[in-house]
C-alpha cells in the first residue's frame, strides 16, 4: 500500500469527482425543482379555474340583476369596468382581463366569467371575481332576491395568446 500509484489514482478520482459532481448535483436538483414547481403551478391553476368557473344565479329578471351588478361595479372603477358591449370587466392590467356576462337562465339570471387572460402562467383575477360574487349575493339578499350558486362552467386555453374562453 505504500505504492505511489494508489495515491495518484485516489487523487485523480477526487479531482474527477470534484469536476463532475457539482454539475450532476446542480442538474438533478434543478430538474427536481422544476418538477415541483410545475406540480404546484398545476394545482394553483386548477384552483383558479374552479374559482373562475363558479357562477352565481339571481332569481330575478335581467334588468334587476344588471342594476345590482352595475351598482357594485361602478363603486370600484379600479377593479371593475362596465364594457361597451354590455358585459363587465375585471382589471388586472387591462380593463377586460376577465370578461363577465349576464346570461338568461331558466330560474333567473346567471353571472358568469366568459373569458380571461393569464399573466405569468396563471389567471390573476380570481380574488376579484370571488369578491364580486359575494358582493352581488349580499346586495341581492338585501333586496330580498335569492342568490344561488349556478352551474360551473369550464374554460379552454388558447396557447398562442394565453387567454381562456368558455368551453
C-alpha positions, 0 to 999 in steps of 0.5 A: 500500500505504500505504492505511489500509484494508489495515491495518484489514482485516489487523487485523480478520482477526487479531482474527477469527482470534484469536476463532475459532481457539482454539475450532476448535483446542480442538474438533478436538483434543478430538474427536481425543482422544476418538477415541483414547481410545475406540480404546484403551478398545476394545482394553483391553476386548477384552483383558479379555474374552479374559482373562475368557473363558479357562477352565481344565479339571481332569481330575478329578471335581467334588468334587476340583476344588471342594476345590482351588478352595475351598482357594485361595479361602478363603486370600484372603477379600479377593479371593475369596468362596465364594457361597451358591449354590455358585459363587465370587466375585471382589471388586472392590467387591462380593463377586460382581463376577465370578461363577465356576462349576464346570461338568461337562465331558466330560474333567473339570471346567471353571472358568469366569467366568459373569458380571461387572460393569464399573466405569468402562467396563471389567471390573476383575477380570481380574488376579484371575481370571488369578491364580486360574487359575494358582493352581488349575493349580499346586495341581492339578499338585501333586496330580498332576491335569492342568490344561488350558486349556478352551474360551473362552467369550464374554460379552454386555453388558447396557447398562442395568446394565453387567454381562456374562453368558455368551453 
